[in-house]
Amino acid sequence: MDVAQSRLGWLTTVAPYVLLAILAAVTAVTGQDRLDLVLCALAALWIFGLYTVHPPWRDRPLVMRVFLAGLLLITLVLVVRNPWFGFYSAACYFYAFRIIGWPAELYFIAGAGLVAGTAQVADLDLGTWLGALGWGATVLANAVPMCGLAWLMRIREAAQAETNAANQRLAAALAENADLQEQLLDQARAAGVLDERQRMARELHDTLAQGLIGIITQLQAAPGAEWQRHHDAAIALARESLTEARRSVHELRPKELETGRLDQALAEVAARWSDRHGVTAEVTTTGTARAMPAAAEAALLRTAQEALANVARHAAATRVGITLSYMDRDVALDVRDDGRGFDPAAPPASDNGGGFGLVGMRQRIEELAGTLRIESEPGGGTGISAYLPAVTAAG
């Protein structure tokens, strides 16, 4: 469109004068009536005064229509006097395509076709119906194709404009999508950092915090005849806590799960816990044990460890029962004690004050699309039940 307009601009600023000069020269050489030269001069002055020296006027539709109508009239008079001036209809076409907007340009293109057709039938007797019919057919033969060309050019321009608009919309959409993608990446990175912080917080709580609390408990019970047993238990707890902390940092499976199934790991954890705290902890497995992904096994084992740590810290229980149930739709872990219990709406301070005890257990299980239930009342013991869907648990 821009290239075509540039070419048409040259054709309307230079070519009309050149063509008019050539036709005037031919008129002068052939010794034709001087009135033709006067009309040529009039056409040149008309172009110069209304088009060449006033570029801003080219943006005024009404002025340009008056200008081209006057030029067509002058050219028609020249054609009637001398047919070779029909060549100047080319300049009229140039102006019609360049300066007259759609759809008014069709009328001026038809006018240029009238000038060209009149020049081409100069030898016909327009006074007869056959001559008039020939004149009309010739005019149509000139005007109709040029009007069709104008129509095709407008369709092309409209299609190009729509394509440009679509490209602009696409570019805007791509830019918006790039911004959204960058935002999503930033959010994903932030969420990843937050998830990793929560994971490390839970792991450290489940390893270092539990181990340190156990050490403190053992050392507090140190005076008396059982001093050596408590001392040895404290050292063992410190070593286990250090090992588990290293595993947590490297995202390794809990030590108990490296060599056995979950039910065996629970039995090992419960046995060590019973030896340290002098409280009976029994593990029962129901259903058919099956393979589980590492994340599910680790979540259930950590839940059991945290539940046992809470029993040692708060419950003053004499008996703990751990049940691992493999069911059709769920894998369930239940940890129940006969301790003092508590109000679930107001859990112990270590959990209610922003710690990662009950909160951490719930987060672990819910991240695997599971649920955690807590049942307790003052004086009635505590039961913690974790459920994982069988699909999730089975991978």
C-alpha positions in Angstrom: 0.0 0.0 0.0 2.7 2.5 0.9 4.8 1.6 -2.1 1.8 1.9 -4.4 0.8 5.2 -2.9 4.4 6.5 -3.4 4.4 5.6 -7.0 0.9 7.1 -7.6 2.2 10.2 -5.8 4.9 10.6 -8.4 2.4 10.0 -11.2 0.2 12.8 -9.9 2.9 15.4 -9.2 5.2 15.0 -12.3 3.6 12.8 -14.9 0.6 15.1 -15.7 2.9 18.0 -16.5 5.1 15.9 -18.7 2.2 14.4 -20.6 0.5 17.7 -21.0 3.8 19.3 -22.4 4.2 16.5 -24.9 0.6 16.9 -26.1 1.0 20.7 -26.3 4.2 20.3 -28.3 2.5 17.9 -30.8 -0.3 20.4 -31.1 2.1 23.3 -31.8 4.1 21.3 -34.4 1.0 20.1 -36.3 -0.2 23.7 -36.5 -3.6 23.0 -34.8 -5.9 25.6 -33.5 -4.3 27.8 -30.9 -7.3 27.3 -28.7 -6.0 23.9 -27.9 -2.8 25.4 -26.6 -4.8 27.8 -24.5 -6.7 24.9 -23.1 -3.4 23.1 -22.4 -2.2 26.1 -20.5 -5.5 26.3 -18.6 -5.1 22.7 -17.6 -1.6 23.3 -16.4 -2.6 26.4 -14.4 -5.6 24.4 -12.9 -3.3 21.6 -11.7 -0.7 24.1 -10.5 -3.1 26.3 -8.6 -5.4 23.6 -7.0 -3.0 20.7 -6.5 0.7 21.5 -6.8 1.2 24.7 -4.7 -1.3 23.7 -2.0 -0.3 20.2 -0.6 -2.7 20.6 2.4 -5.6 20.9 0.0 -5.0 17.3 -1.1 -6.4 16.2 2.3 -9.7 18.0 1.6 -12.1 15.7 -0.3 -14.4 18.4 -1.5 -11.5 20.5 -3.0 -10.0 17.5 -4.7 -13.3 16.5 -6.2 -13.8 20.0 -7.6 -10.2 20.0 -8.9 -10.6 16.6 -10.7 -14.0 17.4 -12.1 -12.6 20.6 -13.6 -9.6 18.8 -15.1 -11.9 16.1 -16.6 -14.1 18.8 -18.2 -11.0 20.6 -19.7 -9.7 17.2 -21.0 -13.1 16.3 -22.5 -13.2 19.6 -24.4 -9.7 18.9 -25.7 -10.6 15.3 -26.7 -13.7 16.6 -28.6 -11.5 19.0 -30.5 -8.5 16.7 -31.0 -8.8 12.9 -30.3 -5.1 12.5 -29.4 -5.7 14.4 -26.2 -7.4 11.1 -25.1 -3.9 10.1 -24.0 -4.3 12.6 -21.2 -7.1 10.5 -19.7 -4.2 8.5 -18.1 -3.4 11.5 -15.9 -7.0 11.7 -14.9 -6.9 8.0 -13.9 -3.8 8.7 -11.8 -5.6 11.5 -9.9 -8.8 9.5 -9.4 -6.9 6.6 -7.8 -4.7 8.9 -5.8 -6.7 11.7 -4.4 -10.4 10.7 -4.3 -11.5 8.4 -1.5 -13.6 5.3 -1.8 -16.3 5.0 -3.2 -16.5 8.4 -4.8 -13.4 7.6 -6.9 -15.5 5.2 -9.0 -17.4 8.2 -10.4 -14.2 10.0 -11.4 -12.7 6.8 -12.8 -15.8 6.4 -14.9 -15.4 10.0 -16.0 -11.8 9.3 -17.1 -13.2 6.3 -19.0 -15.7 8.6 -20.7 -12.8 10.9 -21.8 -10.8 7.9 -23.1 -13.8 6.3 -24.8 -14.8 9.5 -26.5 -11.3 9.9 -27.9 -11.4 6.4 -29.3 -14.6 6.8 -31.2 -13.9 10.1 -32.8 -14.6 8.6 -36.3 -18.1 7.4 -35.4 -21.2 9.4 -36.2 -22.7 10.0 -32.8 -25.8 11.3 -34.5 -26.9 7.7 -35.4 -28.0 5.1 -33.0 -25.3 2.8 -34.2 -22.7 5.4 -33.5 -24.1 6.2 -30.1 -24.2 2.5 -29.2 -20.6 2.1 -30.3 -19.6 5.2 -28.2 -21.5 3.8 -25.2 -19.8 0.4 -25.5 -16.4 1.9 -25.9 -16.9 4.1 -22.8 -18.0 1.1 -20.8 -15.0 -0.9 -22.1 -12.8 1.7 -20.7 -14.6 2.5 -17.4 -15.7 -0.9 -16.2 -12.3 -2.6 -16.1 -10.8 0.4 -14.3 -13.6 0.6 -11.8 -13.1 -3.2 -11.2 -9.4 -2.6 -10.7 -10.2 0.1 -8.1 -12.6 -2.3 -6.4 -9.9 -5.0 -6.2 -7.4 -2.5 -4.9 -9.7 -1.5 -2.1 -10.3 -5.2 -1.2 -6.6 -5.7 -1.1 -6.1 -2.6 1.1 -8.9 -3.7 3.4 -7.4 -7.2 3.7 -3.9 -5.7 4.3 -5.4 -3.4 7.0 -7.1 -6.4 8.7 -3.8 -8.4 8.5 -1.9 -5.5 10.0 -4.5 -5.1 12.8 -4.4 -8.9 13.4 -0.6 -8.8 13.5 -0.8 -6.0 16.0 -3.3 -7.9 18.1 -1.1 -11.0 17.9 2.0 -9.0 18.9 0.1 -7.5 21.8 -1.2 -10.9 22.9 2.3 -12.4 22.6 3.7 -9.6 24.7 0.9 -10.1 27.3 1.5 -13.8 27.3 5.2 -13.3 27.8 4.5 -11.0 30.8 2.0 -13.6 32.2 4.6 -16.4 31.7 7.2 -14.3 33.5 4.8 -13.7 36.3 3.9 -17.4 36.5 7.6 -18.3 36.6 8.2 -15.8 39.4 5.2 -17.3 41.3 6.4 -20.8 40.7 9.9 -19.9 41.9 8.4 -18.2 45.0 6.1 -21.2 45.6 9.1 -23.6 45.2 11.1 -21.6 47.7 8.2 -21.6 50.1 7.6 -25.3 49.7 11.3 -26.1 50.2 11.3 -23.9 53.3 8.3 -25.7 54.7 9.8 -29.1 53.8 13.1 -28.3 55.5 11.2 -26.9 58.5 9.2 -30.1 58.9 12.2 -32.3 58.4 14.2 -30.4 61.0 11.3 -30.5 63.4 10.9 -34.2 62.8 14.6 -34.9 63.3 16.5 -32.3 65.3 13.6 -31.0 67.4 12.3 -34.4 68.4 15.8 -35.6 69.1 16.8 -32.6 71.1 13.6 -32.8 73.1 14.3 -36.5 73.7 17.8 -35.7 74.9 16.5 -33.0 77.3 14.0 -35.5 78.6 16.6 -38.1 79.2 19.1 -35.7 80.9 16.3 -34.4 83.1 15.7 -37.9 84.3 19.5 -38.6 84.8 19.8 -38.2 88.6 19.5 -41.5 90.5 20.2 -45.1 89.9 19.1 -45.0 86.2 21.7 -42.3 85.3 23.8 -44.5 83.0 20.8 -45.7 81.0 19.5 -42.2 80.5 23.0 -41.0 79.6 23.4 -43.7 77.0 20.0 -43.0 75.6 20.8 -39.2 75.3 24.0 -40.0 73.3 22.1 -42.4 71.0 19.4 -39.8 70.4 22.0 -37.1 69.6 23.7 -39.4 67.1 20.3 -40.3 65.4 19.3 -36.7 65.3 22.5 -35.7 63.5 22.1 -38.6 61.0 18.5 -37.6 60.3 19.4 -34.0 59.9 21.9 -34.9 57.2 19.3 -37.1 55.5 16.8 -34.2 55.6 19.2 -31.8 53.9 19.8 -34.3 51.1 16.1 -35.3 50.9 17.0 -39.0 51.6 14.5 -41.5 52.9 14.3 -41.9 56.6 16.9 -44.5 57.8 14.2 -47.0 58.9 12.7 -47.1 55.4 16.0 -47.8 53.6 16.1 -51.5 54.5 12.4 -52.4 55.2 8.8 -51.8 54.5 6.7 -49.2 56.3 5.2 -51.7 58.8 8.7 -52.8 59.7 10.0 -49.2 60.0 7.1 -48.4 62.3 7.9 -51.4 64.5 11.5 -50.3 64.7 10.6 -46.7 65.6 8.1 -47.8 68.2 10.5 -50.2 69.8 13.2 -47.5 70.2 10.7 -45.1 71.5 9.4 -47.6 74.1 13.0 -48.3 75.3 13.7 -44.6 75.8 10.5 -43.6 77.5 9.5 -46.8 79.3 6.0 -46.7 77.7 4.6 -49.7 75.8 4.0 -49.0 72.1 2.5 -51.8 70.0 2.3 -51.8 66.2 -0.4 -53.7 64.4 -0.7 -54.1 60.6 -4.0 -55.0 59.0 -4.8 -55.8 55.3 -2.2 -56.9 52.7 0.9 -54.8 52.8 1.8 -53.4 49.4 4.5 -51.2 47.9 4.1 -47.5 48.4 6.0 -44.5 46.9 8.8 -43.1 49.0 6.9 -39.8 49.7 3.8 -41.7 51.0 5.9 -44.0 53.3 8.0 -41.0 54.6 4.9 -39.0 55.3 3.2 -41.7 57.3 6.4 -42.6 59.2 7.1 -38.9 60.1 3.5 -38.6 61.2 4.0 -41.6 63.5 7.2 -40.2 64.9 5.7 -36.8 65.6 2.7 -38.4 67.2 5.0 -40.4 69.5 7.0 -37.3 70.3 3.9 -35.5 71.3 2.9 -38.5 73.5 6.3 -38.3 75.3 6.1 -34.5 75.6 2.5 -34.0 76.7 0.4 -37.1 77.3 1.9 -38.9 80.3 0.5 -42.0 78.8 1.1 -45.6 79.9 0.2 -47.3 76.6 0.3 -46.4 72.9 -1.2 -48.3 70.0 -0.1 -47.8 66.3 -2.2 -49.4 63.6 -1.3 -49.4 59.9 -4.3 -50.4 57.7 -4.1 -51.3 54.0 -7.6 -50.9 52.7 -9.1 -50.9 49.2 -9.4 -47.1 48.9 -7.1 -45.9 51.6 -4.0 -46.6 53.6 -4.5 -45.4 57.1 -2.2 -44.8 60.1 -3.7 -44.6 63.6 -1.7 -43.6 66.7 -3.7 -43.7 70.0 -2.7 -43.2 73.6 -4.3 -43.4 77.0 -2.8 -40.2 78.2 -4.3 -37.0 79.6 -5.6 -35.7 76.2 -6.2 -32.1 75.3 -8.7 -29.8 73.7 -8.2 -29.9 69.9 -9.3 -26.3 69.7 -6.4 -25.3 72.0 -3.5 -27.7 71.3 -0.4 -27.6 73.4 1.8 -24.5 73.3 4.5 -26.1 71.2 1.9 -26.6 68.4 -0.3 -23.6 69.0 2.6 -21.2 69.0 3.7 -21.6 65.4 5.5 -24.9 65.7 5.5 -27.7 63.2 3.9 -30.5 65.3 0.2 -31.0 64.4 0.5 -28.4 61.7 3.4 -30.2 60.0 1.7 -33.6 60.2 -1.4 -32.1 58.5 0.7 -30.4 55.8 2.6 -33.6 55.0 -0.6 -35.7 54.6 -2.6 -33.1 52.7 0.2 -32.5 50.2 -0.4 -36.1 49.1 -4.2 -35.6 48.8 -4.8 -37.2 52.2 -6.5 -36.2 55.4 -5.5 -36.0 59.0 -8.0 -36.3 61.9 -7.3 -35.5 65.5 -9.6 -36.9 68.3 -8.9 -36.0 71.9 -10.4 -34.6 75.0 -9.0 -33.8 78.4 -8.6 -37.0 80.4 -9.7 -39.2 77.4 -6.4 -39.8 75.5 -5.6 -38.8 72.0 -6.1 -40.4 68.6 -4.4 -39.2 65.4 -5.5 -40.8 62.1 -3.8 -40.2 58.8 -5.4 -41.3 55.5 -3.8 -41.5 52.1 -5.8 -42.4 49.0 -4.9 -45.9 47.7 -4.1 -44.4 44.2 -1.7 -41.9 45.6 -0.2 -44.4 48.0 0.2 -47.0 45.3 1.8 -44.6 42.9 
